[in-house]
Amino acid sequence: MSLWYWFCDVLPIEMLRWDFMKNALLALLLMAPLFGLMSTMIVTGRMSFFSDALGHSAFTGIAIGAICGMSAPTWAAVLFSVAFALIFSYVRNRSNQAADTLIGVFSSTAVALGIFIGTIGGGSFTKYNKYLIGDILSVTPAEIGLLALVLLAVLIFWVLCANRLALTAIHPQLASSRGIPVALSQTLFTAAIAVVVTLSISSVGLLILNSLMVLPGASARNVSKNLRQYHGFSVLFALLAGIGGLTVSYYLGCSAGAAISLILALIFAVTFAMRKGNA
């Protein structure tokens, strides 16, 4: 971290005079590639609402961890979200229900369970508000280190499995005929989404987390001509929105997560106009 602080001090940027802004920027530089990569497969696999459902399950995990007296309820959220993702994958692979129907069932159940646990014994729900809105400015060096490890793991996973995941998302039957373990690939991907969503919820907030998992990929899809551009543009848009949103939040005193989401929405509008113009 000392090297990062030194680098930020060299830059003639006012907002980087503060350590919490340096931490926030580094966290966003790590989260943006995660959002960008995951977003491409979420959009391709038509799982846009699944990340939202996982956010609800993460909230339930946090409530369970708090009730159990855990000093770091995020770990309970990670475990609960991964379990939630695995159960969802199991049910989806053995059900003839549409994916959006199953996502609705799991999402509503997770929300109800989280509220139920959080309010047992007349408990106040307001103590969980920080997870609904998020605060990237409160990210700690330990959390940044964890994000770096997750990013490394996702990059390795992506290098090894990106083509298989793409084929599985586009045409599961063809992927299966070529010997690709479709169920295993989908399960690993949903578990990866669960970890990324859970670790990001306290920084960007549950209410807008889904937009960050969907908009980079949706925007990239508007202007990409091949799979490499699709992934590259998605990561680029996430990085631009992350840096831009943090800058806007510093000068306007608004929520960084909301600013990032709005910039991503603007990028989507611009890329959509470009797509229509080229049609």
C-alpha positions as CSV (number, residue, x, y, z in Angstrom):
1,M,0.0,0.0,0.0
2,S,2.9,2.4,0.7
3,L,3.9,2.2,-3.0
4,W,0.4,3.0,-4.1
5,Y,0.2,5.9,-1.7
6,W,3.5,7.2,-3.0
7,F,2.2,6.9,-6.6
8,C,-1.0,8.8,-5.7
9,D,1.0,11.6,-4.0
10,V,3.1,12.1,-7.2
11,L,-0.1,12.7,-9.2
12,P,-1.3,16.3,-9.2
13,I,-4.9,15.4,-8.3
14,E,-6.5,17.1,-5.4
15,M,-8.8,14.3,-4.3
16,L,-5.9,11.9,-3.9
17,R,-4.4,13.9,-1.0
18,W,-6.6,11.8,1.3
19,D,-5.8,8.2,2.2
20,F,-9.4,7.1,2.1
21,M,-9.7,8.4,-1.5
22,K,-6.5,6.5,-2.4
23,N,-8.0,3.3,-0.9
24,A,-11.3,3.9,-2.7
25,L,-9.6,4.4,-6.1
26,L,-7.5,1.3,-5.7
27,A,-10.6,-0.7,-4.7
28,L,-12.4,0.5,-7.8
29,L,-9.5,-0.3,-10.1
30,L,-9.7,-3.9,-8.7
31,M,-13.5,-4.2,-8.8
32,A,-14.0,-2.7,-12.3
33,P,-12.3,-5.7,-14.1
34,L,-14.4,-8.0,-12.0
35,F,-17.6,-6.3,-12.9
36,G,-16.6,-6.0,-16.5
37,L,-15.7,-9.7,-17.0
38,M,-18.6,-11.0,-15.0
39,S,-21.0,-8.7,-16.8
40,T,-20.3,-10.1,-20.2
41,M,-21.3,-13.6,-19.2
42,I,-24.3,-12.4,-17.2
43,V,-25.6,-10.6,-20.2
44,T,-24.8,-13.4,-22.6
45,G,-26.4,-16.0,-20.3
46,R,-29.5,-13.8,-19.7
47,M,-28.8,-13.9,-16.0
48,S,-29.3,-10.2,-15.4
49,F,-31.5,-10.6,-12.4
50,F,-29.4,-13.4,-10.9
51,S,-26.8,-11.0,-9.6
52,D,-29.6,-9.1,-7.9
53,A,-30.9,-12.2,-6.3
54,L,-27.3,-13.0,-5.1
55,G,-27.2,-9.5,-3.6
56,H,-30.3,-10.3,-1.6
57,S,-28.8,-13.6,-0.4
58,A,-25.6,-11.7,0.6
59,F,-27.7,-9.4,2.7
60,T,-29.4,-12.4,4.4
61,G,-25.9,-13.8,5.1
62,I,-24.9,-10.5,6.7
63,A,-28.0,-10.6,8.9
64,I,-27.2,-14.2,9.9
65,G,-23.6,-13.3,10.7
66,A,-24.7,-10.3,12.8
67,I,-27.3,-12.3,14.7
68,C,-24.6,-14.9,15.4
69,G,-22.3,-12.2,16.8
70,M,-19.6,-12.5,14.1
71,S,-17.2,-9.6,14.1
72,A,-16.9,-9.8,10.2
73,P,-20.4,-10.8,8.9
74,T,-19.1,-10.5,5.4
75,W,-17.7,-14.0,5.6
76,A,-21.1,-15.3,6.6
77,A,-22.5,-13.5,3.6
78,V,-19.9,-15.1,1.3
79,L,-20.7,-18.6,2.6
80,F,-24.5,-18.0,2.4
81,S,-24.3,-16.6,-1.2
82,V,-22.2,-19.4,-2.5
83,A,-24.6,-21.9,-0.9
84,F,-27.5,-20.0,-2.5
85,A,-25.8,-20.0,-5.9
86,L,-25.1,-23.8,-5.7
87,I,-28.7,-24.6,-4.7
88,F,-30.0,-22.4,-7.5
89,S,-27.7,-24.2,-10.0
90,Y,-28.9,-27.6,-8.7
91,V,-32.6,-26.6,-9.0
92,R,-32.2,-25.0,-12.4
93,N,-30.5,-28.1,-13.8
94,R,-33.3,-30.3,-12.6
95,S,-36.3,-28.2,-13.3
96,N,-38.3,-27.3,-16.4
97,Q,-39.2,-23.9,-15.0
98,A,-37.8,-20.8,-16.8
99,A,-34.7,-19.3,-15.4
100,D,-36.4,-16.0,-14.6
101,T,-39.1,-17.8,-12.7
102,L,-36.6,-19.6,-10.5
103,I,-34.6,-16.4,-10.0
104,G,-37.8,-14.7,-8.8
105,V,-38.5,-17.5,-6.4
106,F,-35.0,-17.5,-4.9
107,S,-34.7,-13.7,-4.8
108,S,-38.0,-13.1,-3.0
109,T,-37.2,-15.9,-0.6
110,A,-33.8,-14.4,0.2
111,V,-35.2,-10.9,0.7
112,A,-38.0,-12.2,3.0
113,L,-35.5,-14.3,5.0
114,G,-33.1,-11.4,5.4
115,I,-35.8,-9.1,6.7
116,F,-37.2,-11.8,9.0
117,I,-33.8,-12.5,10.6
118,G,-32.8,-8.9,10.8
119,T,-36.0,-7.9,12.6
120,I,-36.2,-10.9,15.0
121,G,-37.0,-9.8,18.5
122,G,-38.0,-6.3,17.4
123,G,-34.5,-5.5,16.0
124,S,-34.0,-2.3,14.1
125,F,-33.5,-2.7,10.3
126,T,-31.7,0.6,10.0
127,K,-28.3,-0.9,11.1
128,Y,-28.2,-2.6,7.7
129,N,-28.8,0.6,5.7
130,K,-25.0,0.8,4.9
131,Y,-25.3,-2.4,2.9
132,L,-28.2,-1.0,0.9
133,I,-26.4,2.2,-0.1
134,G,-22.7,1.2,0.3
135,D,-19.7,3.4,1.0
136,I,-16.6,2.9,-1.1
137,L,-14.8,5.5,1.0
138,S,-14.8,3.2,4.0
139,V,-13.0,0.4,2.3
140,T,-10.0,-0.9,4.2
141,P,-6.5,-2.1,3.1
142,A,-7.5,-5.7,4.2
143,E,-10.6,-5.6,2.0
144,I,-8.5,-4.3,-0.9
145,G,-6.1,-7.2,-0.5
146,L,-9.0,-9.6,-0.6
147,L,-10.3,-8.0,-3.7
148,A,-6.9,-8.4,-5.3
149,L,-6.9,-12.1,-4.6
150,V,-10.4,-12.6,-5.9
151,L,-9.5,-10.7,-9.1
152,L,-6.4,-12.9,-9.6
153,A,-8.6,-16.0,-9.1
154,V,-11.2,-14.8,-11.6
155,L,-8.6,-13.9,-14.2
156,I,-7.1,-17.4,-14.0
157,F,-10.6,-18.9,-14.2
158,W,-11.4,-16.7,-17.2
159,V,-8.2,-17.6,-19.1
160,L,-9.0,-21.3,-18.6
161,C,-12.7,-21.3,-19.1
162,A,-13.8,-18.2,-21.0
163,N,-14.5,-20.0,-24.3
164,R,-16.3,-22.8,-22.6
165,L,-18.5,-20.4,-20.6
166,A,-19.4,-18.5,-23.7
167,L,-20.4,-21.6,-25.6
168,T,-22.3,-22.9,-22.5
169,A,-24.2,-19.6,-22.2
170,I,-25.0,-19.3,-25.9
171,H,-25.8,-23.0,-26.8
172,P,-25.8,-25.4,-23.8
173,Q,-26.8,-28.4,-26.0
174,L,-23.9,-27.8,-28.4
175,A,-21.5,-27.4,-25.5
176,S,-22.6,-30.6,-24.0
177,S,-22.2,-32.4,-27.3
178,R,-18.6,-31.3,-27.4
179,G,-17.9,-32.8,-24.0
180,I,-18.1,-29.6,-22.0
181,P,-19.5,-30.2,-18.5
182,V,-22.3,-27.7,-18.8
183,A,-23.7,-28.1,-15.3
184,L,-20.2,-27.8,-13.7
185,S,-19.3,-24.7,-15.7
186,Q,-22.6,-23.0,-14.8
187,T,-22.1,-23.9,-11.1
188,L,-18.6,-22.5,-11.0
189,F,-19.7,-19.3,-12.7
190,T,-22.6,-18.8,-10.4
191,A,-20.3,-19.3,-7.4
192,A,-17.8,-16.8,-8.8
193,I,-20.6,-14.3,-9.2
194,A,-21.7,-14.9,-5.6
195,V,-18.2,-14.1,-4.3
196,V,-17.8,-10.9,-6.4
197,V,-21.3,-9.7,-5.5
198,T,-20.9,-10.3,-1.8
199,L,-17.5,-8.7,-1.5
200,S,-18.8,-5.6,-3.4
201,I,-22.0,-5.1,-1.5
202,S,-20.6,-3.0,1.3
203,S,-18.7,-0.7,-1.2
204,V,-21.4,0.0,-3.8
205,G,-24.6,-1.0,-2.1
206,L,-27.3,-3.6,-2.7
207,L,-29.7,-1.2,-4.4
208,I,-27.5,-0.5,-7.4
209,L,-25.2,-3.4,-7.4
210,N,-27.1,-5.2,-10.2
211,S,-26.6,-2.2,-12.5
212,L,-22.9,-2.5,-12.2
213,M,-23.0,-6.2,-13.0
214,V,-25.2,-5.7,-16.1
215,L,-24.5,-2.3,-17.7
216,P,-20.8,-2.8,-18.7
217,G,-21.6,-5.9,-20.6
218,A,-24.8,-4.5,-22.1
219,S,-22.9,-1.4,-23.3
220,A,-20.0,-3.4,-24.7
221,R,-22.5,-5.6,-26.6
222,N,-23.7,-2.5,-28.5
223,V,-20.4,-1.8,-30.1
224,S,-18.4,-5.1,-30.1
225,K,-17.7,-7.0,-33.2
226,N,-16.1,-10.1,-31.6
227,L,-15.7,-11.8,-28.2
228,R,-12.3,-10.1,-27.5
229,Q,-13.8,-6.6,-28.1
230,Y,-16.8,-7.6,-26.0
231,H,-14.7,-8.4,-22.9
232,G,-12.3,-5.5,-23.5
233,F,-15.0,-2.8,-23.9
234,S,-16.9,-4.2,-20.9
235,V,-13.8,-3.9,-18.7
236,L,-12.9,-0.4,-20.1
237,F,-16.4,0.9,-19.5
238,A,-16.4,-0.4,-16.0
239,L,-13.0,1.3,-15.3
240,L,-14.2,4.6,-16.9
241,A,-17.4,4.6,-14.8
242,G,-15.5,3.7,-11.6
243,I,-13.0,6.5,-11.9
244,G,-15.5,9.0,-13.2
245,G,-18.1,8.1,-10.5
246,L,-15.5,8.4,-7.7
247,T,-14.5,11.8,-9.0
248,V,-18.1,13.0,-9.3
249,S,-18.8,11.8,-5.7
250,Y,-15.8,13.7,-4.4
251,Y,-16.7,17.1,-5.9
252,L,-20.5,16.8,-5.5
253,G,-20.5,14.9,-2.2
254,C,-22.9,12.2,-3.5
255,S,-22.9,8.5,-3.3
256,A,-20.0,7.0,-5.4
257,G,-22.0,3.9,-6.2
258,A,-24.9,5.9,-7.6
259,A,-22.6,8.1,-9.6
260,I,-20.9,5.0,-11.1
261,S,-24.2,3.5,-12.0
262,L,-25.4,6.7,-13.7
263,I,-22.2,7.0,-15.7
264,L,-22.6,3.4,-16.9
265,A,-26.2,4.2,-17.9
266,L,-24.9,7.2,-19.9
267,I,-22.3,5.0,-21.5
268,F,-25.1,2.5,-22.4
269,A,-27.1,5.3,-24.0
270,V,-24.2,6.5,-26.1
271,T,-23.2,3.1,-27.3
272,F,-26.8,2.3,-28.1
273,A,-27.0,5.4,-30.2
274,M,-23.8,4.4,-31.9
275,R,-25.3,1.0,-32.6
276,K,-28.4,2.5,-34.1
277,G,-26.4,4.9,-36.2
278,N,-24.4,2.0,-37.7
279,A,-27.4,-0.1,-38.4
